[in-house]
């Protein structure tokens, strides 16, 4: 439960969400 790992996961999730959003648009 390290903040760094959580931040990395959040970044990955954000990238995936961005890609999905771009594809939808």
PyMOL commands that set and color helices and strands:
alter all, ss='L'
color gray80, all
select helices_A, chain A and resi 3-24
alter helices_A, ss='H'
color red, helices_A
deselect
rebuild
show_as cartoon
